[in-house]
Amino acid sequence: MPEQRFQVPGGRFSIEVRQDSRTHKTTLHIFDGDGEILNIPCVHVVITVPATLIGDAESVDDLINVPIEARLGGEPGLSDTSLSDTDVFWAHCSNVAYWLEAGLPPEGLASNLSVPILQAIANREPEFARELIFTVTDLVDQVTPDRTVVVAERYGALLPGAWWADHLELIGEVSPDVLLPAAQDPHSPPELLAKLASSSDSLIRSAVASNSNISPEVAYALMQDPFMDVRYALASNARTPPEILLQFASYRHILMRTRIAQNPSSPLDALRNLFQLSGLPIKQLVIENPAATRDFLEELLVLESSEMVKSWIKHQLLERLESPGPV
């Protein structure tokens, strides 16, 4: 099949379909200008409908319910040599193509194939990402109740945390990886983060622990998490309550001490404990922490015996004088 490139409206992104002449395997390639940002195998999608019929569709059901004689067949372009390259493209990738190219209703997004493609484009273009969120929200909200879980599983990773906060009942019905973006979303409401903090998936809990919108209640719930990665994430979060950071500063783990030493919200008592009980790398991080006031640095200067560390403290004090910071 000859290579064809389809331009997305606006001129920045383009889509190209390629088929290996030997294996007949088809791949879809997405370009940002001349640079390729994604390639993915074209799977056999539900919608195997000629391009001429797509323009009249108002929903995905209109496409799925097309009479069998109007469909393209098992593997478009292979069993029917009379099909044009354009029809082959639409049959393989219509869910993405007709949404991007023809601007048809969001209900037309019908295959898992569209998710990584839409994500790849959205990650490169913030404005596109903002428009995409609203489009996918409409898509999920408009489906019939019996299909809500299926569609949420398919497109949920593209939805903002605010949407999931209104659909908490679906959280237990979808895969953890679908919920990861919501756990990372800094605008996710506290009630959603509280729900996700009890997830059985440690990656979800770690994302909540890192979220800048975390509530003290959720932070306290995660401070005893059995997975250290969750506690490490909490130790790096500037929104973690100081009492938790102070407790974490007593850990022997070097990774935990490093994160507390770097956290700009760490209380001075935590930084003082780290400075007194740790080696040179941690001491340097404590000295450079924005939370370290001039008075605190002068206190460390008196306590420290190493001339090397004293020189680091003096250098930091000079920098603070030249560029006023915490006092």
C-alpha positions as CSV (number, residue, x, y, z in Angstrom):
1,M,0.0,0.0,0.0
2,P,1.5,3.4,-1.0
3,E,2.3,5.7,1.9
4,Q,-0.3,8.4,2.5
5,R,0.0,11.3,4.9
6,F,-3.2,12.8,6.2
7,Q,-2.9,16.4,7.6
8,V,-4.6,17.2,10.9
9,P,-6.5,20.5,10.9
10,G,-4.1,23.3,11.8
11,G,-1.2,21.9,9.8
12,R,1.1,20.8,12.7
13,F,0.3,17.1,13.0
14,S,-0.1,14.5,10.3
15,I,-1.0,10.8,10.2
16,E,0.6,8.2,7.8
17,V,-0.4,4.6,7.3
18,R,2.3,2.2,6.1
19,Q,1.9,-1.5,5.1
20,D,4.8,-3.9,4.9
21,S,4.6,-5.5,1.4
22,R,6.0,-8.8,2.7
23,T,4.1,-9.3,6.0
24,H,1.1,-7.1,5.1
25,K,1.3,-5.7,8.6
26,T,0.0,-2.1,8.8
27,T,1.3,0.6,11.2
28,L,0.0,4.0,11.9
29,H,2.6,6.9,12.3
30,I,1.9,10.3,13.9
31,F,4.2,13.2,13.0
32,D,4.7,16.6,14.7
33,G,6.0,18.5,11.7
34,D,8.7,16.3,10.3
35,G,9.4,14.5,13.6
36,E,7.7,11.2,14.3
37,I,6.2,11.1,17.8
38,L,4.4,7.8,17.8
39,N,3.9,4.6,15.7
40,I,1.5,1.9,16.6
41,P,0.3,-1.3,14.9
42,C,-3.1,-0.9,13.2
43,V,-5.3,-3.5,14.9
44,H,-8.5,-4.8,13.4
45,V,-11.0,-2.3,14.7
46,V,-14.7,-2.7,15.2
47,I,-15.5,-0.1,12.6
48,T,-14.8,-1.5,9.1
49,V,-16.9,1.0,7.2
50,P,-16.1,2.7,3.9
51,A,-15.2,6.4,4.2
52,T,-18.3,7.4,2.2
53,L,-20.6,6.2,5.0
54,I,-18.7,7.8,7.9
55,G,-19.7,11.3,7.2
56,D,-23.4,10.5,7.9
57,A,-22.7,8.9,11.3
58,E,-24.0,10.6,14.4
59,S,-22.8,8.0,16.9
60,V,-20.6,5.0,17.1
61,D,-23.8,2.8,17.0
62,D,-24.6,4.2,13.6
63,L,-21.3,2.7,12.4
64,I,-21.4,-0.6,14.2
65,N,-24.9,-1.2,12.9
66,V,-24.1,-0.7,9.2
67,P,-25.5,-3.6,7.2
68,I,-23.0,-6.4,6.7
69,E,-23.0,-5.9,2.9
70,A,-21.6,-2.4,3.4
71,R,-18.7,-3.5,5.5
72,L,-15.2,-3.9,4.2
73,G,-14.5,-7.4,5.3
74,G,-12.1,-9.2,7.6
75,E,-8.8,-7.4,6.9
76,P,-9.3,-4.4,4.7
77,G,-7.1,-4.1,1.6
78,L,-6.0,-7.7,1.7
79,S,-9.1,-9.7,0.8
80,D,-10.6,-7.1,-1.5
81,T,-8.1,-5.6,-3.9
82,S,-10.7,-3.2,-5.3
83,L,-10.6,-1.1,-2.2
84,S,-8.8,2.2,-2.4
85,D,-5.9,3.2,-0.1
86,T,-8.2,5.8,1.4
87,D,-10.8,3.2,2.3
88,V,-8.1,1.0,3.8
89,F,-7.0,3.9,5.9
90,W,-10.5,4.7,7.2
91,A,-11.2,1.1,7.9
92,H,-8.1,0.6,10.0
93,C,-8.0,4.0,11.8
94,S,-11.4,5.6,11.3
95,N,-11.9,6.2,15.0
96,V,-8.9,8.6,15.0
97,A,-9.0,9.8,11.5
98,Y,-12.6,11.0,11.2
99,W,-12.5,12.7,14.6
100,L,-9.3,14.6,13.7
101,E,-10.0,15.2,10.1
102,A,-13.7,15.6,9.7
103,G,-14.5,17.0,13.2
104,L,-17.4,14.6,13.7
105,P,-19.1,14.0,17.1
106,P,-16.9,12.6,19.9
107,E,-19.1,9.5,20.0
108,G,-17.2,8.3,17.0
109,L,-14.1,7.5,19.0
110,A,-14.6,3.7,19.0
111,S,-11.4,1.8,19.5
112,N,-8.6,1.4,22.0
113,L,-6.3,2.4,19.1
114,S,-7.3,6.0,19.5
115,V,-6.1,6.4,23.1
116,P,-2.3,6.3,22.7
117,I,-2.6,8.4,19.6
118,L,-4.7,11.1,21.2
119,Q,-2.4,11.0,24.2
120,A,0.7,11.4,22.1
121,I,-0.8,14.4,20.3
122,A,-2.2,15.9,23.5
123,N,1.2,15.7,25.2
124,R,2.8,17.8,22.5
125,E,0.1,20.4,22.2
126,P,-1.4,21.9,25.4
127,E,-4.3,23.6,23.6
128,F,-5.2,20.3,21.9
129,A,-5.1,18.6,25.3
130,R,-7.5,21.1,26.9
131,E,-10.0,20.6,24.0
132,L,-9.5,16.9,24.2
133,I,-10.5,16.7,27.8
134,F,-13.8,18.3,27.2
135,T,-14.4,16.2,24.1
136,V,-13.7,12.9,26.0
137,T,-15.8,14.1,29.0
138,D,-18.8,14.5,26.6
139,L,-18.1,11.1,25.1
140,V,-18.2,9.3,28.4
141,D,-21.1,11.2,29.8
142,Q,-23.3,10.7,26.7
143,V,-23.1,6.9,26.5
144,T,-25.9,4.7,27.8
145,P,-25.5,3.4,31.4
146,D,-24.7,-0.2,30.2
147,R,-21.7,1.1,28.3
148,T,-20.3,3.6,30.8
149,V,-17.8,1.3,32.4
150,V,-16.5,0.1,29.0
151,V,-16.0,3.6,27.7
152,A,-14.5,4.9,31.0
153,E,-12.0,2.0,30.8
154,R,-11.2,3.0,27.3
155,Y,-10.8,6.7,27.6
156,G,-10.6,7.3,31.4
157,A,-6.9,8.0,31.3
158,L,-7.7,11.1,29.3
159,L,-10.2,12.5,31.8
160,P,-9.3,15.1,34.5
161,G,-9.5,14.3,38.2
162,A,-12.6,16.6,38.5
163,W,-14.6,14.2,36.3
164,W,-13.6,11.2,38.4
165,A,-14.6,13.0,41.5
166,D,-18.2,13.0,40.2
167,H,-18.0,9.3,39.2
168,L,-16.4,7.7,42.3
169,E,-18.6,4.7,41.8
170,L,-16.6,3.8,38.7
171,I,-13.1,3.8,40.4
172,G,-13.4,0.1,41.4
173,E,-14.6,-0.9,38.0
174,V,-11.6,0.2,35.9
175,S,-8.0,-0.8,35.7
176,P,-5.5,1.1,37.9
177,D,-3.5,2.5,35.0
178,V,-6.7,4.3,33.8
179,L,-6.7,6.2,37.2
180,L,-3.0,7.1,37.3
181,P,-3.4,10.5,35.5
182,A,-6.2,11.5,37.9
183,A,-4.0,10.6,40.9
184,Q,-1.3,12.8,39.4
185,D,-3.6,15.7,38.4
186,P,-2.9,18.7,40.8
187,H,-6.5,19.8,40.4
188,S,-8.0,16.6,41.6
189,P,-10.4,17.3,44.5
190,P,-9.3,16.0,47.9
191,E,-12.3,13.5,48.1
192,L,-11.0,11.8,44.9
193,L,-7.4,11.7,46.3
194,A,-8.7,10.2,49.5
195,K,-10.5,7.5,47.5
196,L,-7.4,6.8,45.4
197,A,-5.2,6.7,48.4
198,S,-6.9,3.4,49.4
199,S,-6.1,1.8,46.0
200,S,-4.5,-1.6,46.1
201,D,-2.1,-0.4,43.4
202,S,1.1,1.1,44.9
203,L,1.7,3.3,41.8
204,I,-1.7,5.0,42.4
205,R,-0.9,5.6,46.0
206,S,2.6,6.9,45.1
207,A,1.0,9.4,42.7
208,V,-1.4,10.6,45.4
209,A,1.5,11.0,47.8
210,S,3.2,13.2,45.3
211,N,0.1,15.3,44.5
212,S,0.4,18.9,45.4
213,N,-3.3,19.0,46.3
214,I,-3.0,16.3,48.9
215,S,-4.9,16.9,52.2
216,P,-3.3,16.4,55.6
217,E,-5.7,13.6,56.3
218,V,-4.6,11.7,53.2
219,A,-1.0,12.3,53.9
220,Y,-1.3,10.9,57.4
221,A,-3.1,7.9,56.0
222,L,-0.2,7.2,53.6
223,M,2.7,7.8,56.1
224,Q,2.5,4.2,57.2
225,D,2.1,2.7,53.8
226,P,3.9,-0.7,53.5
227,F,5.6,0.4,50.2
228,M,8.6,2.7,50.8
229,D,8.1,4.3,47.4
230,V,4.8,5.7,48.6
231,R,6.5,7.2,51.7
232,Y,9.4,8.5,49.6
233,A,6.9,10.3,47.4
234,L,5.3,11.8,50.5
235,A,8.7,12.9,51.8
236,S,9.3,14.9,48.6
237,N,5.9,16.6,48.6
238,A,6.0,20.2,49.8
239,R,2.3,19.8,50.9
240,T,3.1,17.0,53.4
241,P,2.5,18.2,57.0
242,P,5.7,19.2,58.8
243,E,5.0,16.6,61.6
244,I,5.3,13.8,59.0
245,L,8.5,15.2,57.6
246,L,10.0,15.5,61.1
247,Q,9.2,11.8,61.7
248,F,10.6,10.8,58.3
249,A,13.8,12.6,59.2
250,S,14.6,9.9,61.8
251,Y,14.6,7.1,59.1
252,R,18.0,5.5,58.4
253,H,17.2,5.1,54.7
254,I,19.5,7.4,52.7
255,L,16.8,8.0,50.1
256,M,14.4,9.1,52.8
257,R,16.9,11.5,54.3
258,T,17.8,12.8,50.9
259,R,14.2,13.7,50.1
260,I,13.6,15.3,53.5
261,A,16.8,17.3,53.1
262,Q,15.6,18.6,49.7
263,N,12.0,19.3,50.7
264,P,11.5,23.1,51.0
265,S,8.8,22.5,53.5
266,S,10.9,20.5,55.9
267,P,10.8,22.0,59.4
268,L,14.1,23.3,60.8
269,D,14.0,20.6,63.5
270,A,14.0,17.9,60.8
271,L,16.9,19.6,58.9
272,R,18.8,20.0,62.2
273,N,18.4,16.3,63.0
274,L,19.5,15.3,59.5
275,F,22.5,17.6,59.6
276,Q,23.7,16.2,62.9
277,L,23.2,12.5,62.0
278,S,24.2,12.4,58.3
279,G,27.3,12.4,56.2
280,L,28.6,15.1,53.8
281,P,26.1,14.7,50.9
282,I,23.0,15.1,53.2
283,K,24.7,18.0,55.0
284,Q,25.2,19.8,51.8
285,L,21.5,19.3,50.8
286,V,20.4,20.7,54.2
287,I,22.6,23.8,53.8
288,E,21.2,24.4,50.3
289,N,17.6,23.9,51.3
290,P,15.6,27.1,50.8
291,A,14.0,26.5,54.2
292,A,17.4,27.0,55.9
293,T,17.3,30.5,57.3
294,R,20.3,32.7,57.9
295,D,19.9,32.2,61.7
296,F,19.8,28.4,61.1
297,L,22.9,28.4,59.0
298,E,24.8,30.5,61.6
299,E,23.7,27.9,64.2
300,L,25.1,25.1,62.0
301,L,28.3,27.0,61.5
302,V,28.9,26.9,65.3
303,L,28.0,23.2,65.6
304,E,30.1,22.0,62.7
305,S,33.7,21.0,63.1
306,S,34.6,20.2,59.4
307,E,36.3,23.0,57.7
308,M,34.9,21.9,54.3
309,V,31.3,22.0,55.6
310,K,32.0,25.3,57.3
311,S,33.1,26.7,53.9
312,W,29.8,25.5,52.4
313,I,27.8,27.2,55.1
314,K,29.8,30.5,54.7
315,H,29.3,30.4,50.9
316,Q,25.5,29.9,51.4
317,L,25.4,32.8,53.9
318,L,27.1,35.0,51.4
319,E,24.6,34.0,48.7
320,R,21.7,34.8,51.1
321,L,23.2,38.3,51.7
322,E,23.5,38.9,48.0
323,S,20.1,37.5,47.2
324,P,17.8,37.8,50.3
325,G,16.0,34.7,51.2
326,P,14.6,33.2,54.4
327,V,15.8,35.0,57.5
